[in-house]
Amino acid sequence: MSVFNAIIKSLKANYVNILVYFLIFAIFGNMQARSTVTTKEDVFEETTIKVAVTDYDNSELSKAVVQYLQETQEVVDPKTEDLRVMNDNVRFLIYDYAVIIPEGFQKSIESGNEENSLEYICPGETASAFLLTEKLNDYLQDIVIYLNSGYTETEAIELTHEQMVKLSETKATVIDTADENHRSFYTGMFTFNGYTLMMLLSICGACALTFMKDKDVSNRISVSGMHFFTRNAAVISAVLFIGFLITSVIIAVIYVMSLQYPGGKLIFYAIDTYCLMFVGLGMAYLICSITANENLINMLSNMLVLSMSFLCGVFVDTKFLSDSIVKLAHFLPLYWYTTAIKYINDTPFDSIWSRQFGLYLFIEILFALVFFGAGMVVSRKKEQYAI
């Protein structure tokens, strides 16, 4: 128990590192997750935009167009007649759209020439502005159709106005229910967690194991009469406890941050994260077998984890990486962790636990065993040659 307690207390020397990486995770991981989250909500919904209207015609028809815009959009005064200033106002989003009704507008419509009868100033890039242009064109085309059908001008305006206002009250939405087309908040947070968890475990785990290699500590344990098996069982237990504690705290932090989002798949994300925990501890063991210097431990941890994070889809999604880089990433544990995260995100809840998901977890455990094995080989060789 004394060995276990001593290793746990050695974490105090790394409280700054733990705090820094937790803050990085809580701030930047949260920002990344929120910026990339897409849910099964309305992907598109028609919106009201701010429209500046200038009416130079002041005819019955031009007033009807202005009234239609007032009933369906947010109409504002352009406060200028300078086209260049209007264009700048639209470009700098003082208003979203400008409509200019020129003199002779009504006569042009009555003659059946509705094309180019209105002047528009719009960014040309927004769906809402494009739709408004189409609506105004439809409005004028309907007027011409009614006039050509024998209706009076007043009747044509009333029928068109009633029809177009009713049409604008219809809410058009596009809903995509396919899991693979959406990225959950959990996916963003747990993906970034690949970097945070590996760094924390590599540094804290390696420093805890290195603590036991200190000559003074080793000599004290030797004269204590503690059995070899008991001593090593305490070391293993302490390191596993550190790993489970850090991993569980991270999962709890993610859960608290994601309360506003649906989280039915948390259990599978947690399973994948606990598998990565063994990879992080294995890397910690390998690093501490190479060096006992804390500065070198930090340097090696950063070098290995940062490299894997960029190559394996933690910081940059693998779909943006070249095929050669993705092929290389197959030989790194974080690739299989992020692949399992994507699989959880893209698969319905009742189909996640499958042979494919199990394969991803198994590969992660294999990497952990490889790291532990490599660490044992390095330790053995250093012992043989008294390095």
PyMOL commands that set and color helices and strands:
alter all, ss='L'
color gray80, all
select helices_A, chain A and resi 2-36+60-72+83-91+105-110+127-148+153-168+179-181+185-211+215-223+228-257+266-290+294-311+318-320+323-329+333-346+349-351+355-384
alter helices_A, ss='H'
color red, helices_A
select strands_A, chain A and resi 42-45+50-55+74-76+97-101+119-121+173-175
alter strands_A, ss='S'
color yellow, strands_A
deselect
rebuild
show_as cartoon
